[in-house]
Amino acid sequence: MRGGFPGLPLADEPMGEGDAELALGQAMEGFAPPMPVLVAFSGGADSTALLLQCVRRWPGQVSALHVHHGLQVAADSFAAQCKAVCVSLGVPLAVERVQAHGEPGDSPEDAARRARYAALDQWLAGPEGSRIASVALAHHADDQVETMLLALSRGTGVAGLAAMPARWIRGGRPWFRPFLDVPAKALRAWLSQQGQTWAEDPSNADTRYVRNRIRARLLPELEAAFPSFRNTFARTARHAADASLLLNDIAQEDLSRVGSPPVLAALQSLSPARQANVLRFWLRSVHSTTPSAAQLAQLQQQIAACTTRGHRIHLKAGRGFVVRAGVHLDWTASANPSPAPTEDGLLRP
């Protein structure tokens, strides 16, 4: 995909018909998903633009899925908007209802996002979804900037700075985000030029949500100070994605040496940076959990101090606990794991 659209007007300037057409045309030029393709369709401007673009390029090969969150009164009107658009386009539409209420301490945005992906996964695993070859999401350049700013605010590493990938594999299928270089204003301008309506989510104006505060307050200031910030942020995300892939390659090599579960002595032979890298990779790839920076630092301190057979390790790491099991580290979801056998077969804590 091409790297941004430096000729587009600023946020407070009107966008000409040619500007918006160029932005979307360039984005779709590099988008060649296997067919048939499923569009995740909220009814908002972004996914409406994506659905229209896909239908015009691949008529008869496009389906849509709407996730009904049920979190606000307007949720039924979103589904109705999606149905009306899909009927007008002749696009098959599935509507999946979810309960998007998260666990205590979860942000509503995170809970809704997890529910959306779970609904997509569940539908794709069913009889209707089995024929779908690829999935398209309508995240755009402003979404990418918001994701990067959130990651920066949390002190993220390069994986977080890589933000959202343009293409990845999930459930054995390729998933795509073709609009990551397209500003939100270009999508709305293009829809207006087509005479196409869309649903406006009233919660998008609620600045109690962090993303909405970023969108309403930070992005206009960034655009005023750095007019090409979307392009430069996108370039930074690509550099971070390259660095993240390199770190994963190194972690895979190191994990093959230290073992899975890792041998303590082998971990101790690594530099602190490589040790942290392989521990994160092991926990993420094998146990689907990610430790916080503080948890990882504490674990590394315990690994360094683990020089006797009686030294016990039982530390919180992500959704569970890293424990010592003889000469190895192990991970458990239980706060009170049973003693694990050591290499001589005896049970020790």
ZIHU-V869292 format. One record per residue. OMEGA is omega in whole degrees, -180 to 180 (NA if undefined). NEAR is the number of other C-alpha atoms within 12 Angstrom. Layout:
# ZIHU-V869292
omega	near
OMEGA	NEAR
OMEGA	NEAR
This chain:
# ZIHU-V869292
omega	near
-177	27
-169	25
170	28
-175	31
-174	32
-178	21
-177	18
180	32
177	24
-172	28
-176	27
178	14
178	16
179	17
179	27
-178	21
-179	22
180	19
-178	28
179	31
180	29
-178	27
-179	40
180	42
179	29
180	25
-177	35
-180	33
-179	19
-175	21
-178	32
-177	24
170	31
-177	20
-4	26
-176	30
177	38
176	44
173	47
-165	42
179	45
-173	41
177	40
-175	34
-173	34
-177	43
175	39
178	43
180	49
-180	48
180	48
179	37
-179	32
-178	39
-180	29
-179	18
-174	21
-179	24
180	19
-177	18
-172	27
172	36
180	40
175	46
178	41
177	42
-180	38
-176	34
-178	33
-176	23
-178	24
-177	17
-176	14
-175	19
179	27
180	23
176	24
179	32
179	32
177	25
179	31
180	39
-179	29
179	22
-177	32
176	31
-178	16
-178	17
-176	26
-177	21
175	30
-178	30
170	33
177	30
180	31
179	28
-179	24
170	26
-172	22
178	27
-176	22
175	19
176	15
-178	9
178	10
171	14
178	18
-180	24
-180	24
180	20
180	22
179	25
179	22
180	23
179	28
-179	31
178	27
179	23
177	28
-180	38
-178	28
-180	21
-180	30
179	31
-178	19
-176	14
180	10
-177	21
-175	28
-179	20
-177	21
-178	32
-179	29
-177	36
179	45
177	46
-169	40
177	42
-175	38
-174	40
179	43
176	40
-179	33
178	42
179	40
179	36
179	32
179	37
175	31
179	25
178	23
-178	20
-179	16
179	14
-174	16
172	20
-175	24
179	25
177	31
179	29
177	33
176	31
-173	37
178	36
176	37
180	34
176	26
-180	19
178	16
-180	20
179	21
180	15
171	26
174	26
-174	34
168	35
-173	36
-174	44
-174	45
176	48
-175	46
177	44
180	45
-177	37
179	34
180	43
-179	43
179	35
-179	34
179	35
179	30
178	21
179	19
-175	18
-176	13
177	25
177	27
180	35
175	31
178	21
-178	24
-180	17
179	21
179	19
-177	17
-175	15
169	16
178	16
-173	18
-179	25
-180	31
176	24
177	20
-177	28
-174	30
-171	22
-174	17
-175	23
177	32
179	22
177	17
-178	24
178	27
-178	18
-176	14
-173	18
-178	24
-173	28
180	33
179	38
-177	29
176	24
179	35
178	39
177	27
179	26
179	37
176	30
180	21
178	25
177	26
180	20
179	20
177	25
178	20
178	17
177	27
177	26
179	18
-180	24
178	31
177	26
-179	20
179	30
177	32
179	19
-176	21
178	27
177	24
13	28
-174	30
174	35
-176	30
-178	36
179	23
176	26
-178	37
-180	29
-178	18
172	26
-180	15
-178	19
180	20
178	26
178	36
-179	35
-178	37
177	39
177	50
-178	38
179	34
-178	34
-179	34
-172	23
-177	19
-173	21
175	24
178	18
-177	23
179	29
172	30
179	25
-180	21
179	17
-180	24
179	29
179	23
178	21
179	36
176	33
180	20
177	25
179	36
-178	23
-174	18
-177	27
179	17
-179	16
-177	21
-178	16
-175	21
174	26
175	36
-171	31
176	33
178	29
-178	35
-177	26
-178	21
-173	26
170	28
-178	40
173	37
176	37
-177	34
-178	31
-176	34
161	29
174	38
180	37
179	38
176	29
-176	22
177	19
-179	16
-177	17
173	22
177	18
-179	21
179	26
175	20
-177	20
176	15
174	12
-180	12
179	13
177	15
178	22
NA	20
